[in-house]
Amino acid sequence: MTAVWVSADQERCISGGRCMAATSEVFDQDEDGLVVVLTPQVAPELEDRVRKAAYLCPSRAIRIGDGPLEG
């Protein structure tokens, strides 16, 4: 089974909060309302919800990948 990772670009984030609403176990917001990834390695049971969060992101600030976490 390939590991799934997630990252977020705070420069693109517009503070929509949809990611946090979809998967609060993985996403939060900082004091400015920008996305923060709490856990970059996605648990298998959260993978579908993380993919939904990325889909719902209006600024496309969330990136998902398979395999080793990209730096």
Backbone as CSV, one residue per row, in Angstrom:
resi,resn,N_x,N_y,N_z,CA_x,CA_y,CA_z,C_x,C_y,C_z
1,MET,0.841,-1.187,0.000,0.000,0.000,0.000,0.884,1.248,0.000
2,THR,0.597,2.175,-0.893,1.368,3.400,-1.018,0.858,4.440,-0.033
3,ALA,1.791,5.084,0.632,1.422,6.134,1.572,0.919,7.356,0.814
4,VAL,-0.035,8.038,1.382,-0.567,9.267,0.806,-0.168,10.423,1.712
5,TRP,0.285,11.512,1.104,0.676,12.696,1.864,-0.121,13.897,1.374
6,VAL,-0.127,14.944,2.188,-0.823,16.181,1.839,0.048,17.367,2.250
7,SER,0.013,18.399,1.443,0.681,19.648,1.784,-0.246,20.790,1.385
8,ALA,0.046,21.970,1.891,-0.787,23.130,1.588,0.091,24.350,1.369
9,ASP,-0.300,25.159,0.421,0.416,26.373,0.070,-0.297,27.562,0.711
10,GLN,0.295,28.096,1.776,-0.335,29.221,2.468,-0.374,30.479,1.607
11,GLU,0.501,30.578,0.626,0.492,31.728,-0.281,-0.762,31.731,-1.161
12,ARG,-1.282,30.553,-1.461,-2.487,30.440,-2.304,-3.771,30.439,-1.479
13,CYS,-3.676,30.091,-0.208,-4.852,29.947,0.651,-5.608,31.274,0.759
14,ILE,-6.938,31.198,0.667,-7.778,32.386,0.820,-8.650,32.299,2.079
15,SER,-8.301,31.404,2.987,-8.973,31.280,4.288,-10.427,30.844,4.176
16,GLY,-10.717,30.003,3.206,-12.089,29.531,3.022,-12.557,28.583,4.117
17,GLY,-11.638,27.817,4.704,-11.975,26.908,5.790,-12.652,25.617,5.366
18,ARG,-12.809,25.405,4.073,-13.484,24.186,3.606,-12.671,22.938,3.923
19,CYS,-11.356,23.046,3.865,-10.501,21.892,4.173,-10.696,21.469,5.623
20,MET,-10.709,22.436,6.503,-10.882,22.155,7.926,-12.263,21.565,8.202
21,ALA,-13.264,22.058,7.511,-14.617,21.525,7.683,-14.700,20.081,7.199
22,ALA,-13.961,19.762,6.153,-14.004,18.414,5.590,-13.172,17.417,6.389
23,THR,-12.036,17.864,6.919,-11.110,16.946,7.592,-10.352,17.680,8.685
24,SER,-10.999,17.932,9.799,-10.356,18.668,10.891,-9.238,17.881,11.565
25,GLU,-9.168,16.585,11.318,-8.072,15.788,11.870,-6.751,16.082,11.159
26,VAL,-6.841,16.636,9.956,-5.646,16.875,9.142,-5.372,18.363,8.957
27,PHE,-6.428,19.186,8.885,-6.259,20.607,8.595,-6.732,21.480,9.748
28,ASP,-6.059,22.618,9.896,-6.455,23.643,10.863,-6.181,24.985,10.186
29,GLN,-6.435,26.066,10.909,-6.129,27.398,10.418,-5.280,28.116,11.441
30,ASP,-4.337,28.932,10.971,-3.507,29.713,11.886,-4.265,30.971,12.308
31,GLU,-3.591,31.868,13.027,-4.258,33.061,13.555,-4.743,34.002,12.453
32,ASP,-4.185,33.850,11.242,-4.630,34.655,10.106,-5.688,33.946,9.265
33,GLY,-6.068,32.742,9.682,-7.069,31.982,8.957,-6.518,31.140,7.817
34,LEU,-5.199,31.080,7.702,-4.576,30.312,6.628,-4.445,28.848,7.012
35,VAL,-4.519,27.997,6.011,-4.472,26.550,6.221,-3.157,26.119,6.876
36,VAL,-3.287,25.168,7.790,-2.150,24.511,8.429,-2.405,23.007,8.336
37,VAL,-1.411,22.269,7.858,-1.519,20.811,7.799,-1.021,20.258,9.132
38,LEU,-1.906,19.584,9.845,-1.555,19.028,11.150,-0.750,17.748,11.029
39,THR,-1.042,16.952,10.034,-0.358,15.692,9.821,-0.199,15.441,8.329
40,PRO,1.015,15.599,7.800,1.204,15.453,6.361,1.016,14.025,5.841
41,GLN,1.280,13.044,6.681,1.076,11.647,6.284,-0.381,11.298,6.576
42,VAL,-1.140,10.987,5.550,-2.578,10.775,5.693,-2.888,9.338,6.096
43,ALA,-3.656,9.192,7.165,-4.103,7.860,7.587,-5.036,7.304,6.518
44,PRO,-4.944,6.002,6.232,-5.776,5.406,5.181,-7.264,5.704,5.330
45,GLU,-7.761,5.718,6.551,-9.191,5.946,6.764,-9.611,7.403,6.492
46,LEU,-8.632,8.311,6.366,-8.937,9.721,6.096,-8.680,10.118,4.648
47,GLU,-8.145,9.214,3.866,-7.732,9.553,2.504,-8.868,10.129,1.665
48,ASP,-10.030,9.535,1.672,-11.150,10.036,0.876,-11.561,11.435,1.318
49,ARG,-11.564,11.675,2.605,-11.955,12.995,3.119,-10.913,14.058,2.782
50,VAL,-9.632,13.691,2.798,-8.574,14.628,2.425,-8.680,14.973,0.941
51,ARG,-8.968,13.989,0.120,-9.158,14.249,-1.312,-10.374,15.159,-1.539
52,LYS,-11.411,14.972,-0.751,-12.582,15.844,-0.847,-12.209,17.268,-0.436
53,ALA,-11.413,17.403,0.618,-10.973,18.723,1.070,-10.198,19.440,-0.034
54,ALA,-9.314,18.713,-0.714,-8.548,19.312,-1.809,-9.483,19.735,-2.938
55,TYR,-10.474,18.923,-3.233,-11.441,19.238,-4.277,-12.254,20.489,-3.920
56,LEU,-12.609,20.625,-2.652,-13.432,21.742,-2.201,-12.662,23.058,-2.058
57,CYS,-11.349,22.989,-2.019,-10.529,24.194,-1.807,-10.690,25.158,-2.980
58,PRO,-11.238,26.363,-2.736,-11.479,27.294,-3.831,-10.200,27.852,-4.459
59,SER,-9.097,27.835,-3.725,-7.848,28.386,-4.262,-6.868,27.310,-4.724
60,ARG,-7.270,26.048,-4.584,-6.419,24.912,-4.973,-5.076,24.945,-4.246
61,ALA,-5.129,25.270,-2.955,-3.917,25.370,-2.146,-3.461,24.023,-1.591
62,ILE,-4.296,23.001,-1.699,-3.983,21.689,-1.117,-3.452,20.765,-2.197
63,ARG,-2.354,20.114,-1.871,-1.721,19.179,-2.803,-1.653,17.809,-2.154
64,ILE,-1.980,16.781,-2.914,-1.962,15.388,-2.420,-1.044,14.591,-3.321
65,GLY,-0.303,13.680,-2.701,0.573,12.818,-3.482,0.645,11.433,-2.909
66,ASP,1.150,10.526,-3.712,1.366,9.142,-3.289,2.870,8.913,-3.211
67,GLY,3.276,8.092,-2.256,4.698,7.764,-2.133,5.386,8.669,-1.125
68,PRO,6.697,8.843,-1.275,7.454,9.658,-0.315,6.985,11.114,-0.306
69,LEU,6.988,11.697,0.866,6.573,13.093,1.028,7.558,13.991,0.307
70,GLU,7.039,14.839,-0.587,7.893,15.756,-1.307,8.252,16.936,-0.424
71,GLY,9.495,17.354,-0.524,10.026,18.397,0.323,9.542,19.740,0.038
